[in-house]
Amino acid sequence: MQFVEANGARIPAIGLGTWDLRGRTCARIVEQALRLGYRHIDTAEMYDNEREVGEGLRASGVNRDDVFVTTKVWPSHLAPHELERAAKESLARLRLTHVDLLLIHWPNPQIPLEETIPALCKMKAAGYARYVGVSNFTVALIEQAVKLASEPLVTNQIEWHPFLDQSKVRAACARRGLSITAYSPIARGKAAGDKALALVGMHYRKTAAQVCLRFLLQEGAIVIPRTAKLERLSENLAVTDFELNDAEMDEIRKLGSPRGRMVDMGSGPDWD
């Protein structure tokens, strides 16, 4: 198992994203992922599947302490009392005493970070989360959050794949010791059909999607690909037995553009 270390946290570099997984499918995928060797599961209040994630975790038979569980607080719940209530309700749904990582899912310009970040840090200090972090934060928001935080922020979860240039946010996170967790790392399936990635993959007998994940891992990311297919679970995990060379990494970087974004809320921040 590969790990990324950031501000005191040691996070499994490959996780399972659970966005849009529901009901028995979600529980079954989480259970099978853990049985296959995944040790990082990512969920959120907004995904409406925390109960099923908890069921899958218990059904897997894997020791709770061996699994890194991340959940996120929705932006409408970022006022201090609301954040605490939302975090505790997430724990109740998961049936866990704590999560390993609690994130702000999206910034909310209507609720000042001066209120939200201390409330987030309080959740760590009180033992409800081992670590805390942010998601979908820009350079300016990262700088503001770090200054307000009484506990170390360990990650910024952002959309990142070869088609989206995230160099500015990556540099800001590196300056502050934050890791990057890449959601939509296969670009919602776009990577699977990319000819350049497929060409690289032929050399290693790997799929274009596997090359995409390997690229991000070599760039230092934590990746959380989401799938509802059991066969894809094994494929997404089998990306640590080969290494892309410098020329291949450079070619894949050329695919990136600031306009490559696929996920954007109407109320999202002004992206870098």
N, C-alpha and C positions, 0 to 999 in steps of 0.2 A: 504493500500500500504506500502510495506517494503522499507526502504531506506538504503543506505550505505553512510557514511560520510567520506570524505577524503580531507585533505588540503583545507578546506573551501567549498568544493562542497558537495551537497546532491543529490545523484544519485538513481533513482528508481532501486531496486535490480533485478527486472525482466523486461527484454526488449525484443523486437522483432528484431532478426537478419534478414537482407534482402538479404544476399548474394545469387546470382543466381535467384532472383525473378525479373521478367521482365514484362513490359507492363501493361495491364489491371489487370493481376493477382496480380502484386505487389501493385498497387493502391488499389485494392479490399481488399487484406489481411491487408494492413496498416490501411485502413478505419475501417475494422471490428475489428481489434485488439484494436484500440483506443476506439471503441464503447463498447468493452467488459471490458475495464478498464486498458489496457496497457497504460503506460505513459512514455515509453522510446523506441525510435526507432533508430536503428543503421543502417547506410548506409555508402557508400564510393564512392569516385570518380571512382574507378575501377569497382564498381558494375554496372555502367551504368544504374542506376535506380533512381537517385536523383529526377528527374522530377516527376516520378510516386509516390515516397515517399511524395513529397510535395502535389501532387494531393490528395493522400489518407488522408493526414493530414487535408487539407481544407474540403474534403468531409465528414469527420467524425463529424464536428460541434464542436469538442473539442477545447477549447480555446488554442491558440498557447502557451501562457505562462504556461500552465499546462503540456506541453509535453517536455520531455528532448530529444533533437535531437542530435545525434552524427554522424559526418562524418569524413573521413580520406583522407589524401593527399598521393598520390602514390609516391613511392621512386624515380621515375625519375623526380619528381618536387620538390625536397628538397633544391635546391639552393634558396637563399633568394627571388629573384624577381619571380622565378617560383612558389615558395610556396605561395606567396601573390596572384599571378594571379590565381593559382589553387583553393585557398580558396574562392576567390571572384566569380569564375565561379561556384563552388559548390553552393554558396548562390544564384546565379542567377537561377540555375537549380531548386533548392528547392523553390525558390521565398520566401526567408526569409531574414530578415535584419541581422540575426546572427544565429549561431548554439550554442547549449549549450556546446558542447564538440568537439574540433578539435584535431585529432590525427595524428601523423606520422604513416602511415600504416605499413611500414617495414623500418628498417634501410637501408641506402645505403652507403656501404663502400667507394664509389667513391666521396661522398660529405661529408665533415667533419661535425660532429655535432656542431663544433664551429661556423659554418655558419647556420646550420638548426635550432638549438634550439633558438637562439635569434630571428630568423625570425618567428618561431612559437609563441614565447611569444609576439612579436609585434602584432600579430593578436588578441590576447586577449586585449592588451593595447589599441588597436584601436577600440575595440568593436565588432569585427567580430565574436568572440567566447567568451562565458562566462567563459569557462575553457579550459585548454589544457592538453594534455597527449601524451602517446606513445603507440605503439603496437608492439608486437614481439621483445621486448627488453630483452636482457640478463642481468645478474647481473652487469657485467662490463659496459654495455651501460647505464643502469639505473644510476649507480653512476656518470658516466660522464655527463649524461644529467641533473641530479639534480644540479650539480656544475655549469653548464653553464646557467641554467634557471633563468631569472629575475622574472618569475611568477611561482607560485606553480604548479607542475605537479600532476594531481589528479588520474590518472589511468595508468596501463599498461594492454592493452588488449592482452591476450595470449590464445593459445589453452589450455584448461584445462577441464578434465573430470576424472572420477575415474580410468581410465586405464593409465593415464599419471601423473607421479610424478613431480610436479612443486615446491617442497618444497624449493629449493634454491632461485628461483626467488621470490617466495612468501615472504620469509624471508627478502630479499633485499628490496622489496616494503614496507613491514611492517616497516622496519627501517626508511624509508624515508617518511612514511605517505601516500603512494600511495595505492589506492584500486586495486583489480584485477578484470578485466572484463573477464569472461570466454566465449570465442567463441568455437563453436563446443562442447557445454557442454553435449550433448547426444552422443558424439563420432560418429557423422554422422550415427546415427541409431544403432550402436553397442550395446548401453546400453539397448535398447528395447528388445534385445534377450538374455540378460545376466541372467543366472539362479540365481546367488546370489542376484542380485538386485530384480528380480521377487519374490524370496522367502521372502525378507524383505517386499516387497510391499503387499504381501498377508495379512500380519498382519494388515495393515492400509487400505486395499481395494484401493490400489493405484497401478499404473503401474510401471514397472521397470524404465521407463523414468522419471516418476514423482519422484521416489526415488532418481534417479541420480541428478535431479535438486535440490531436497531438501537437499541432501548431500552437494552440492556445496554452497548453501545458508547458511547452518550451518557452513561451513568452512570460511564464510565471503565474498564469491564471489558475484559479479554482474553477472547474467546469461542472455545471449541473444540467446536463441534457435531460429533457423530459421525453418519455415514451410510454405508450400504452401497450406495446408489443413485447412479449417476453423474449423473443429472439434478439430484439434490439438491445436489451439489457446487457447481454453478453458482449455484443459487438462494441457498445460504448465503453465497456470496461477494458476491452482488449487493445489498449492504446499505449501501453508502457513497455512493450517488447520491441520497439523500433525507435529510431531517432532521425529526424530530418536534418539534413546538412545545411550549412550556411546559405548556399545558393538556393536551395529549395525554400528556406525560410524567407529569403529576400523576395523570391517570386510570389509567394503567397501574400506577403505584406503589400505588394503592388495592387492587390485586389481591393484594398481598403479605400474608403472615401468617407468624408464627413457626412455625406448624404445617404449613407447606406443603412440608416436606421429603419427598423421595422416595427418597433414598439414605441408608442408615444401617446400619453394621455392628453386630452385637450387642455388640461390645466397643468401640464408638465412644465419643468423649468426651462429657461433659455439655455439650450445645450451649448457646450463649448465647441 
